[in-house]
């Protein structure tokens, strides 16, 4: 009997205690999750930030469109350089906007496009119709034909200094397919030169009454410092810089879009110069669009008429 009692006591002591077993299971199932490490927390924040676009530039959001007159220091020109920017309605620095650079003609300046022509109203209308908001920059080019020359490094100032400044100030879309350059008269020449020389920056160019003379009028030569040597007209320099020389097989493969407009009665840059330029582009493999008006001249009245279509064409290129 004593032996049986001892055996039962030993058997009871070897069995697990129900309460202890329950505590062990409870502890296992209710143990708190480990806290994420700093690296895991940082990774989660980065992933969240990457999913939403971040604001770019220093220009704040705005509801209405505006036109801002600005200045910057240009290392290439060694001077403080003015320019103006049209900012579309509902500008949001978290978006990215294409850009159109617009170049004035000889003896003009960047203000011509909003003092002599109401570009702001035109752009408001065209952007509303096209649904393609864009930044539009009015460039001051002196009489330097927008090329690099002993007179001024205007090409470099535009493609490096100005484009770099715009990237700091605005939410600028990257890539040549988001950049158009255009202009009137000398600015039309400059637009062709810049687009053909820098297809990595611009993919489209428009020229209204472009100064693509086969023979430059003597009356204009003295006012074109980019093509003077010791104060004298240098025909060889004009020939060497002519935009057609930049239309290489490599450029043709990229197929930059080109728009040319002129008034048939223009006597400053006779329309035959423009149609000849267009024919030469086609012969080299490009496909320019040409718009010829039956009336008008080489003047602001015609440019007011032609700019809306040029702006609309530019916005269409940014949609492609």
Buried (B, 14 or more C-beta within 10 A) or exposed (E): EEEEEEEEEEEEEEEEEEEEEEEEEEEEEEEEEEEEEEEEEEEEEEEEEEEEEEEBBEBEEBEEBBBEEEEBEBEBBEEEBBBBBBBBBEBBBEBBBBBBBBBBBBEBBBBBBBEBBEBBEBBBEBBEEBEBBBBBBBBBBBBBBBBBBEBBBBBBBBBBBBBEBBBEBBBBBEEBBBBBBBBBBBBBBBBBBBBBBBBEBBBBBBBBBBBBBEEBEEEBBEEBBBBBEEEEBBEEBBEEBBBBEBBEEEBEEEEBBBBBBBBBBBEBBBBEBBBBBBEBBEEEEBEBEBBBBEEBBBBBEBBBBBBBBBBBBBBBBBEE
